[in-house]
Amino acid sequence: MAKQRDNKRKGKPSGRGANHTRKESYARGNAPIKKKPQQKSTPNPNEIRLNKYIANSGMCSRREADEHIAIGLVTVNGKVITEMGYKVKLDDEVRYDGARISPEKKAYVLLNKPKGFATTTSEGKGRTVMDLVANATTSRIKPIGRLGRNSTGLLLFTNDDAVHNKFTNSKNGVARLFHVELDKNLKYEDLKQIKEGFKIAGKEIAVEDISYIDGAPKREIGLKIKNTGNTIIRTIFEHFKYDIIKVDCVMIAELTKKDIPRGHWKHLTELEVNNLKML
């Protein structure tokens, strides 16, 4: 009796009444409602929060990135984004204060290219230089400049736009030294004219330096240029009626092939990277 009185005070049915109430509830179709477990949304591996994207680029911390986003300093694909938590794809164009940024760690890979590999990032071109550096880094690096399929030597890869832009400036860029072998001896008057500069179809062709290679036949030439294209070398010697037998890039700025066998690569040291950036 005491238990029934307690249940009444608490507003709970007791005894037969409690069972009767539950039976009536089931009879009316009012079975206890079970909460469905909430399905967790699967994160998209190709998307990343904008503040994390900026922080990964090394520009600032996530908290500082939020502040920059809030005041409108960040654009995604040309549109100003001020929304907190906004997500971007890894291939979106993200700019901070006008400068494009990347969420990847900066990578600098120097390859000693062998013959038979095309300098391209496109698929369906047969064997390419990207096959040779596939395991060098997870960052999306690309080659600076070009070497012909049958040309050999040094080729630099990076995802650092600032370094890339240094090379693509043919006037103030980074010099590369090539060992060029011709089908016949280079006449001194032709060497002199190449060194002084000349025009082809009204366009000025300038090189940093050109010289015979000590101890080698005069058909072997050292040519230093800042132009990153491979065709400029062929253009120069075809103009003077020479065929090119071999092109080998032996130096990029102060970087050499030392300790890099043909077909192998290495990561640049911090000192080497800093020297490149200071050029």
N, C-alpha and C positions, 0 to 999 in steps of 0.2 A: 504493500500500500504506500509506504514511504517513497518507493522508487517511482510509482505512478504519479504521485503528487509532484515529485521533482520534475518529471517529464512534462507535466501540465504547465508548471511554472516556466519552463524553458520553451514552451510552445511546441514540444515534440509529441507526435502521436506515440502511444504505447500499446503493448499487448496486441490483441487481435485487431485493434483499430489501425495500428501501424501497418500490419500485413495487408489488411483490407485496402488501405489507401494505396499501397504500392501496386496491388493487383488491379485496382481501378485505373491507375495511371497507365499500366501496360495495356489494359483493355482499350483505353481511349487512343492508343498509339503514341503515347508520350513516353517512349523509352528514353533513358538517360542519354543526353547528347555527348558524344565523344568528340573532342577537339581534334581536327585533322592536323597532323604535323606540318608545319610550314616548310615548303620546299625552298631550299637555298638556291639562289641563282648562281649558275656556274660562271665564274669570272672569265672574261674574254682575254686570252693570253696576248692578243694583239692590241689591247687597249691599256692605257695607263692614266692615272690621275694627272692632271696638268701640273699641279704643284710638284709631284714626284718627278715628272718629266724634266722640269726646270732644275730641280735639285740634282738629279742624276747627271745633268749637263755640267755640273760643277760651278754654276753661276752663283748659287746661294743655298741656304737651307730651305726646307719646306715652308717653315713659318714665314720667312722673308719672301718666298715665292708667292704665298697667299697675299701678302701686302702689295707686291708688284702687280698681281692679277687684279686686285680690288681697285687700284688707281688707273687701270687701263693701259699698262705698259706691255701687255702680252697679246699677241695676235695668233690665231690658228687659221691657216689657209686664207690669210688676208682679212680676217674678221676679228675685231677686238672682243676678247672674252673676259668678263668680270665675274662669272658664275663660279662659286666655290664648289669643288668636287667635280668639275667638268672633266670628262675623259677624252683623251685623244688617241688616235692610232699612231703606231710607230712611224708610219710613212707620211704622216701629216706634216705640213710646213709650219713649224712653230718659231715665232720670232720674239725676242725680248729687246725692247727699245730699238726695233728696226733690224737687229742682227739675228740671223738664223742660228738656232741652237740645236744640239743633238742630245738625246738621252743616253747615248752610249759612251763608254769609256774611250778616250782618245787612244788610237793605236797607230804605230808607225812600223811598217814591215819593209825590209830591204831584201829584194830577191835578186839572185844572180841567174838571169833568164837563159835557158838553153834554146837551141833552134827548135822550130816546129810548133811553137805555141803562139797563138794570136793574142795581141794585147787588146782585150775587150771584156766587158762584163755581160755581154749578150749571150744567150744560150743558142744552141744550134750552129755554132761556128767551129765545131770540132774541138780540138784540144786548145784550151786557153790558159792564160797566166793565172786565172782565178782557181784553176784546178791545182796549181802548184802551191798556193797559199791558203787552201781551203781549211787547213787545221791550225793556221797561225793565230787566229783570234775569232771570237764570236762577234766582234764589232763589224759593221758593214763597211769594209774598206774598199777602195777602188784605186786603180793605178793612176799615177800622175804622168801624163804624156803617153807616148806610144813608142814601141819598138816593133819593127816589122816581124812577121812570122819567122823569118830566117835570120833576123838580127839577134844578137846575144848581149849579155851584160846586165848592168844594174838597172833596176826598176823599183821605184819607191811607191808604196801603197799607204794610204791613210784615210781616215774619216774626218780629219781636221781641215775644215774649209780655209782657215787662215793660212796654213802651210800650202795647201793646194793653190790658193790664189797667188802666192809668191812665185810659183813655178810658171803659171800661165801668163805672167807679165813678161813679155819677151825683152823689154828694155831694162827693167829693174829686177828681173827674176833671178833664178838660181842657175848657175852655169853647169853644164854637163860636158865631160870630156869623152870623145869618141876615138877609138882606133879604127881607122878606115883603110881598107885595102882596095886598091884600084886594079884595073886590068892592065895598066901600063904605068910607067913612071910619070909622076906629075911634073910638068914643066915648071921651071922656076918663075917664069913670067905669069903663068896661071896662078901659082901659089901666091905671088905678090898681089895680083889683082883681087883674089878672094880675100886676102888679108885687109886690103885697103877698102873693100866694099865695092859693090857694082849693082847694076839694075837689071831686072828681068821684066819685060813688059811694063816698064815704067815704075816697077816696085823695087825699093831699095832692099838689097840683101846684105846684111851685116853679120859678121861672126866676131866672137871674142878674140879668138886666136887660131892660127893654123901653122903647122910646122912639120918638117920631115921628122921621122922617128930615128933617134940616134942608133947606129949600128944595124939599121934595117934598109932594105932597098927603097928607092925613092917613090915607089908605088904605095908605100905604107905611110899614112899621114895621121897626125894628131890634130883633131878638130874640136875646138871648144865653142859651144853655142849656148844661148839662153832659151832659144825656141824649143818648146817641148814636143813638137811634132817630129815624126820620123821622116816625113816626105821632104823636109827642107834639105836634108843631106843629099838625097837623090837629085833634087832640083839643082843644087849647086854644081855637082859634078857632071850631070847630063848637059848642063849649059856649056861646059867646056869640053864636051865630047869624050867623057870617060865613063866606063861601066864600073859599077861597084861590085866587088867580089865578096867583101865582108864588112860588117858594121858591128862593133863591140863597144858598149858603153862601159868605160873603165873607171869613171869617177863622177859623182854627183856632189857638187860643192866640195866638202872635205871627206865625203864618204867614199870608201874604196871597197874592192872585192876581197880584201884580206880576210881570211878565215871563213869565206862563204864559197863552198864548192859550187860548180855549175848545177843549177836545178835546186839549190837549197836557199834558205832565207834566214834572216835573223831579225830580232826586235831591236830598234834603235835604243841606245842608252839615253838616260835623261840628259846627259851632257850633249850628246849628238843632236837631240831634239832642240835643246836650247840654242845650240849654235845655228841650226837651221832657221829658227825663229828670229835670230838676231841679224841675219843677212839682209 
